[in-house]
Amino acid sequence: MTNDINTSETFVKVGTDQLFVKHYAPSVVNPSKAILMIHGSIESGRIFYSLKDKGLGPWLASKGYQVFIPDFRGRGRSMPKVSSNSKNNQYDAIEEEIPALINYIYTKVEDAELNFVTHSWGGVWLMAHIARHPELKVNRIINIAVKRSISVSSFKKWFEVDIVWKYVGKLMTNLFGYFPAVEMKIGQENESRGVYEDCRRWVYAKDEWIDIEDGFDYINEFAHRKCIPPTLYITGLKEFYLGHQTDVKRLMKEVNGAHDQFILLSKETGFAHDYDHINICTSKSGSDDHFPLIEAWLKSEDIAPWVK
């Protein structure tokens, strides 16, 4: 616990699994403004906070928000851990885990104003959930380094994605019965076979975004939706393929939101660093640099000073 926020921990049951949730709340007031933070693939909620309760999640709580940071199935401190027995896929994250977490927030925060902050693939899951649930009342969304497919080309992308993640990853998944990102030393958390295979399909389906579970066409749904929650997309200049600005903008076009904004975090655009995929969430300079931009968006304030 820091001087201005309280922390608590719990587990949210989803089927036979337990999702670990870290809750940061202001110590003085009990606001109705809530944020659900959704981590990406081969990582956990720890992308948003440190063991010393530093990072974007605690910082937002210090500004008056109730912040909920889960570990999705099998990751972080959720139980059971990913193994060859794991049967979950992306559809489960979109239609079971996210709803369970939202319902939990509503039991903890009276008349909650619901906001979302996502990182990387977590933003894809969230936007998929938004497409399926037009009835969901959401105030604002911040998608950090979020892309749905990868169109950029480089040697680094070819080797690390097309060779290591796609082909070696498939071989290792067949061998282990799950995607062993930790054993391969390419991620902080392992993924179930189902999540890995679903993710691989979407990344390489550049012009389609269709759910293999039930054929739901996300791009078609977004094309006919008029009320997408205002969404801020931010990414860093040193995002070489995991959240490259080109692919972030491709996702923005697919979602087709009327009140979306894009900001590139770089020295040239006035920020402290040319941010990359990880330090965009973890940099110690964030609290004085781009975290206030995120707060301004959540508060519906003018973000023109940050737009170059």
PEFEN-V682665 format. One record per residue. N is the residue number from 1. RES is the residue in one letter. OMEGA is omega in radians with two decimals (* if undefined). NEAR is the number of other C-alpha atoms within 10 Angstrom. Layout:
n:N res:RES omega:OMEGA near:NEAR
n:N res:RES omega:OMEGA near:NEAR
//
This chain:
n:1 res:M omega:3.04 near:13
n:2 res:T omega:-3.05 near:14
n:3 res:N omega:-3.01 near:8
n:4 res:D omega:3.09 near:15
n:5 res:I omega:3.03 near:23
n:6 res:N omega:3.11 near:17
n:7 res:T omega:3.03 near:17
n:8 res:S omega:-3.11 near:11
n:9 res:E omega:3.11 near:12
n:10 res:T omega:3.05 near:12
n:11 res:F omega:3.09 near:17
n:12 res:V omega:-3.09 near:17
n:13 res:K omega:3.04 near:16
n:14 res:V omega:-3.03 near:16
n:15 res:G omega:3.10 near:9
n:16 res:T omega:-3.10 near:7
n:17 res:D omega:3.11 near:17
n:18 res:Q omega:3.09 near:20
n:19 res:L omega:3.08 near:23
n:20 res:F omega:3.13 near:23
n:21 res:V omega:3.01 near:22
n:22 res:K omega:-3.10 near:18
n:23 res:H omega:3.03 near:22
n:24 res:Y omega:-3.12 near:27
n:25 res:A omega:3.06 near:26
n:26 res:P omega:-3.06 near:22
n:27 res:S omega:-3.04 near:16
n:28 res:V omega:-3.08 near:11
n:29 res:V omega:3.11 near:11
n:30 res:N omega:-2.99 near:13
n:31 res:P omega:3.09 near:16
n:32 res:S omega:-3.14 near:17
n:33 res:K omega:-3.07 near:20
n:34 res:A omega:3.10 near:26
n:35 res:I omega:2.96 near:28
n:36 res:L omega:-3.12 near:22
n:37 res:M omega:-3.02 near:26
n:38 res:I omega:-3.13 near:27
n:39 res:H omega:-3.09 near:25
n:40 res:G omega:-3.11 near:20
n:41 res:S omega:-3.13 near:20
n:42 res:I omega:3.02 near:20
n:43 res:E omega:3.12 near:23
n:44 res:S omega:3.12 near:24
n:45 res:G omega:3.14 near:24
n:46 res:R omega:3.05 near:20
n:47 res:I omega:-3.07 near:22
n:48 res:F omega:3.13 near:23
n:49 res:Y omega:3.12 near:18
n:50 res:S omega:3.10 near:14
n:51 res:L omega:3.11 near:7
n:52 res:K omega:3.11 near:9
n:53 res:D omega:2.99 near:17
n:54 res:K omega:3.11 near:16
n:55 res:G omega:-3.04 near:22
n:56 res:L omega:-3.11 near:26
n:57 res:G omega:3.10 near:30
n:58 res:P omega:3.14 near:29
n:59 res:W omega:3.12 near:23
n:60 res:L omega:3.08 near:23
n:61 res:A omega:3.13 near:24
n:62 res:S omega:3.11 near:21
n:63 res:K omega:3.02 near:14
n:64 res:G omega:-3.12 near:21
n:65 res:Y omega:2.94 near:26
n:66 res:Q omega:-2.99 near:30
n:67 res:V omega:3.14 near:29
n:68 res:F omega:-3.07 near:27
n:69 res:I omega:-3.12 near:26
n:70 res:P omega:2.83 near:29
n:71 res:D omega:-3.13 near:25
n:72 res:F omega:-2.98 near:27
n:73 res:R omega:3.00 near:26
n:74 res:G omega:-3.05 near:23
n:75 res:R omega:3.08 near:24
n:76 res:G omega:-3.10 near:22
n:77 res:R omega:3.06 near:19
n:78 res:S omega:-3.06 near:21
n:79 res:M omega:-0.14 near:18
n:80 res:P omega:3.11 near:16
n:81 res:K omega:3.08 near:19
n:82 res:V omega:3.10 near:23
n:83 res:S omega:3.09 near:17
n:84 res:S omega:3.10 near:16
n:85 res:N omega:-3.10 near:12
n:86 res:S omega:-3.09 near:18
n:87 res:K omega:-3.05 near:13
n:88 res:N omega:3.09 near:16
n:89 res:N omega:-3.11 near:19
n:90 res:Q omega:3.14 near:21
n:91 res:Y omega:3.13 near:19
n:92 res:D omega:3.10 near:18
n:93 res:A omega:-3.08 near:19
n:94 res:I omega:-2.98 near:19
n:95 res:E omega:3.06 near:16
n:96 res:E omega:-3.02 near:14
n:97 res:E omega:3.12 near:23
n:98 res:I omega:3.09 near:20
n:99 res:P omega:3.14 near:15
n:100 res:A omega:3.14 near:16
n:101 res:L omega:3.08 near:21
n:102 res:I omega:3.13 near:17
n:103 res:N omega:3.10 near:12
n:104 res:Y omega:3.12 near:16
n:105 res:I omega:-3.14 near:21
n:106 res:Y omega:3.07 near:15
n:107 res:T omega:-3.10 near:11
n:108 res:K omega:-3.05 near:12
n:109 res:V omega:-3.12 near:16
n:110 res:E omega:3.14 near:13
n:111 res:D omega:-3.04 near:13
n:112 res:A omega:2.90 near:19
n:113 res:E omega:-2.97 near:18
n:114 res:L omega:3.05 near:21
n:115 res:N omega:3.11 near:20
n:116 res:F omega:2.94 near:21
n:117 res:V omega:-3.09 near:26
n:118 res:T omega:3.04 near:24
n:119 res:H omega:3.00 near:29
n:120 res:S omega:-3.03 near:24
n:121 res:W omega:3.07 near:24
n:122 res:G omega:3.10 near:26
n:123 res:G omega:3.09 near:26
n:124 res:V omega:3.09 near:23
n:125 res:W omega:-3.12 near:23
n:126 res:L omega:-3.10 near:22
n:127 res:M omega:3.05 near:22
n:128 res:A omega:3.11 near:25
n:129 res:H omega:3.12 near:20
n:130 res:I omega:-3.14 near:20
n:131 res:A omega:-3.08 near:21
n:132 res:R omega:-2.99 near:17
n:133 res:H omega:3.11 near:11
n:134 res:P omega:-3.13 near:14
n:135 res:E omega:-3.08 near:8
n:136 res:L omega:-3.14 near:13
n:137 res:K omega:-3.10 near:13
n:138 res:V omega:3.12 near:16
n:139 res:N omega:-3.08 near:18
n:140 res:R omega:3.13 near:20
n:141 res:I omega:2.95 near:27
n:142 res:I omega:3.09 near:24
n:143 res:N omega:-3.07 near:27
n:144 res:I omega:3.10 near:25
n:145 res:A omega:-3.07 near:30
n:146 res:V omega:3.02 near:28
n:147 res:K omega:3.13 near:29
n:148 res:R omega:3.09 near:27
n:149 res:S omega:-3.12 near:26
n:150 res:I omega:3.13 near:21
n:151 res:S omega:-3.09 near:16
n:152 res:V omega:-3.11 near:14
n:153 res:S omega:3.05 near:10
n:154 res:S omega:3.10 near:9
n:155 res:F omega:-3.12 near:9
n:156 res:K omega:3.11 near:11
n:157 res:K omega:-3.13 near:18
n:158 res:W omega:-3.08 near:15
n:159 res:F omega:-3.00 near:12
n:160 res:E omega:-3.14 near:14
n:161 res:V omega:-3.03 near:19
n:162 res:D omega:-3.13 near:15
n:163 res:I omega:-3.02 near:13
n:164 res:V omega:-3.04 near:16
n:165 res:W omega:-3.05 near:21
n:166 res:K omega:-3.01 near:17
n:167 res:Y omega:3.10 near:12
n:168 res:V omega:3.12 near:15
n:169 res:G omega:3.11 near:21
n:170 res:K omega:3.11 near:21
n:171 res:L omega:-3.12 near:14
n:172 res:M omega:3.10 near:17
n:173 res:T omega:3.08 near:20
n:174 res:N omega:-3.12 near:13
n:175 res:L omega:-3.06 near:12
n:176 res:F omega:-3.03 near:13
n:177 res:G omega:3.04 near:19
n:178 res:Y omega:-3.13 near:25
n:179 res:F omega:-3.00 near:29
n:180 res:P omega:-3.10 near:26
n:181 res:A omega:3.14 near:20
n:182 res:V omega:3.13 near:14
n:183 res:E omega:3.11 near:12
n:184 res:M omega:3.13 near:14
n:185 res:K omega:3.10 near:9
n:186 res:I omega:3.13 near:14
n:187 res:G omega:-3.13 near:15
n:188 res:Q omega:-3.09 near:17
n:189 res:E omega:3.04 near:20
n:190 res:N omega:3.11 near:25
n:191 res:E omega:3.03 near:29
n:192 res:S omega:3.11 near:26
n:193 res:R omega:-3.09 near:25
n:194 res:G omega:3.13 near:19
n:195 res:V omega:-3.14 near:20
n:196 res:Y omega:-3.09 near:23
n:197 res:E omega:3.10 near:19
n:198 res:D omega:3.13 near:16
n:199 res:C omega:-3.14 near:19
n:200 res:R omega:3.13 near:16
n:201 res:R omega:-3.08 near:16
n:202 res:W omega:-3.13 near:19
n:203 res:V omega:-3.07 near:16
n:204 res:Y omega:3.06 near:16
n:205 res:A omega:-2.94 near:15
n:206 res:K omega:-3.06 near:14
n:207 res:D omega:3.12 near:11
n:208 res:E omega:3.05 near:16
n:209 res:W omega:-3.03 near:21
n:210 res:I omega:-3.13 near:17
n:211 res:D omega:-3.12 near:16
n:212 res:I omega:-3.09 near:13
n:213 res:E omega:-3.05 near:11
n:214 res:D omega:3.10 near:8
n:215 res:G omega:-3.13 near:9
n:216 res:F omega:-3.10 near:15
n:217 res:D omega:-3.05 near:16
n:218 res:Y omega:-3.13 near:20
n:219 res:I omega:3.12 near:19
n:220 res:N omega:3.12 near:15
n:221 res:E omega:3.14 near:15
n:222 res:F omega:-3.13 near:21
n:223 res:A omega:-3.09 near:13
n:224 res:H omega:3.13 near:9
n:225 res:R omega:-3.11 near:14
n:226 res:K omega:-3.01 near:11
n:227 res:C omega:3.04 near:12
n:228 res:I omega:3.13 near:20
n:229 res:P omega:3.10 near:20
n:230 res:P omega:-3.01 near:18
n:231 res:T omega:3.05 near:23
n:232 res:L omega:3.08 near:21
n:233 res:Y omega:3.08 near:24
n:234 res:I omega:3.07 near:24
n:235 res:T omega:-3.08 near:28
n:236 res:G omega:-3.12 near:25
n:237 res:L omega:-3.12 near:19
n:238 res:K omega:2.96 near:18
n:239 res:E omega:-3.01 near:17
n:240 res:F omega:3.08 near:16
n:241 res:Y omega:-3.08 near:24
n:242 res:L omega:3.10 near:23
n:243 res:G omega:-3.10 near:27
n:244 res:H omega:-3.08 near:24
n:245 res:Q omega:3.11 near:25
n:246 res:T omega:-3.10 near:14
n:247 res:D omega:3.00 near:21
n:248 res:V omega:3.13 near:26
n:249 res:K omega:3.04 near:18
n:250 res:R omega:3.09 near:19
n:251 res:L omega:3.10 near:19
n:252 res:M omega:3.12 near:20
n:253 res:K omega:3.12 near:14
n:254 res:E omega:-3.11 near:19
n:255 res:V omega:2.98 near:23
n:256 res:N omega:3.13 near:19
n:257 res:G omega:-3.10 near:18
n:258 res:A omega:-3.05 near:13
n:259 res:H omega:-3.13 near:11
n:260 res:D omega:3.11 near:17
n:261 res:Q omega:3.12 near:17
n:262 res:F omega:3.08 near:16
n:263 res:I omega:3.09 near:17
n:264 res:L omega:3.14 near:22
n:265 res:L omega:3.14 near:24
n:266 res:S omega:3.08 near:17
n:267 res:K omega:-3.12 near:13
n:268 res:E omega:3.14 near:12
n:269 res:T omega:2.99 near:15
n:270 res:G omega:-3.12 near:16
n:271 res:F omega:-3.01 near:18
n:272 res:A omega:-3.05 near:15
n:273 res:H omega:2.84 near:20
n:274 res:D omega:-2.93 near:19
n:275 res:Y omega:3.08 near:20
n:276 res:D omega:-2.98 near:21
n:277 res:H omega:-3.07 near:22
n:278 res:I omega:-3.04 near:15
n:279 res:N omega:3.03 near:15
n:280 res:I omega:3.08 near:26
n:281 res:C omega:-2.93 near:21
n:282 res:T omega:-3.06 near:18
n:283 res:S omega:3.12 near:16
n:284 res:K omega:-3.14 near:13
n:285 res:S omega:-3.05 near:15
n:286 res:G omega:-3.07 near:20
n:287 res:S omega:3.11 near:16
n:288 res:D omega:-3.02 near:11
n:289 res:D omega:-3.05 near:15
n:290 res:H omega:3.06 near:20
n:291 res:F omega:3.07 near:18
n:292 res:P omega:3.06 near:16
n:293 res:L omega:3.12 near:22
n:294 res:I omega:3.11 near:22
n:295 res:E omega:-3.13 near:17
n:296 res:A omega:3.12 near:13
n:297 res:W omega:3.13 near:18
n:298 res:L omega:-3.12 near:23
n:299 res:K omega:-3.13 near:12
n:300 res:S omega:3.11 near:12
n:301 res:E omega:3.13 near:11
n:302 res:D omega:3.11 near:10
n:303 res:I omega:-3.12 near:15
n:304 res:A omega:3.13 near:8
n:305 res:P omega:-3.12 near:8
n:306 res:W omega:-3.04 near:14
n:307 res:V omega:3.14 near:12
n:308 res:K omega:* near:9
//
